[in-house]
Amino acid sequence: MRGPQRAFYGRLTGTLLISVGLLFGASLTVAQERRETILALAARAESFEAQGRWEAATAEYQKILKIDPRSTPALNALGALSVRQGKFKEGIAYYHQALKIKPQEFGTNLNLGIAYVKVQDYKSATLPLEKAAQIDPSSFQAEELLGVAWIGQDEYARALPPLEKAMELGPRDLSSNYLLIRSYIETRQFEKALQGFERLETLDPGSPWVHILRGQAYDGTGSYTKALEEFEEAKKQLPTDATVRFSLGFMSWKLRRYDVATSELQETLRLDPHFTQAKYYLADAYLMNLKPEMALPVLEDLVRELPKDYRARVDLAKALEKLGRYEDAVPQFQEAIRLDPTHAEPH
């Protein structure tokens, strides 16, 4: 290359380097300005949140999304704001949008699970809470809420592992202790349930709910007298609780103390006229106490309420039979057979 040409290309290269440097500097300046704008908007949004100005805070976070549609902090903030205002559908949508960008974000998965629990959509809550617990195995909240989600689906056996883990992480948490003991009872692990009451009593001394749960555990082990004593203690504090009065009536029925059972079950139905289980055992207590005339209206009410219930039909037929109303009893037995042909009792 000749001298003049070499000089030209040297100047050209220098000019290009300067231009690239200017462009790079300009892009850095733009990026810095965007960051500063987003930070300013976020600060304003947080200030509005602190003042309880939800709409104003929402508007600021939405401005951030116009600048950066993939801002997961803004999406999470909008989700939280929506849930706080009871706009659960909107909040859940924001969390899902954030998870499409960062699927392994602990906070987003946890908050999505919380939102689903709040609307009692326990099935949908399970997956994000499982992910949150996997991402952060030390999270007490993720484990406890996962247990709640399984209980909400009546999956007590599946609730046990996360609840046991939650107890390891937070052994003095009252709600977790109650949930774990309840899950042991529902899965018929009564001895494990009974082992947990010493700690529960130290956390919630004098609570009637300790007596109720312990009564249920004793019932499961066949210790009916001990169960009855626990329910009697609960009754002292909760005399107008239908569940407590039913539990007393049910235990008395098991112990064949039919007069006491009748009194407690009558009170149960006075407190809660729609307590179906109380109607079954009240009618049976009347029948066992040779009072079919008292059982009859209770069973007729049950059959009207549950016309396809096999047990109610059979008991109604038995009451009619004991009253000598054989012609009325026969169609009730026949309907019971139609409802459950495999059951031997009415044949």
Disulfide bonds with the S-S distance in Angstrom:
none
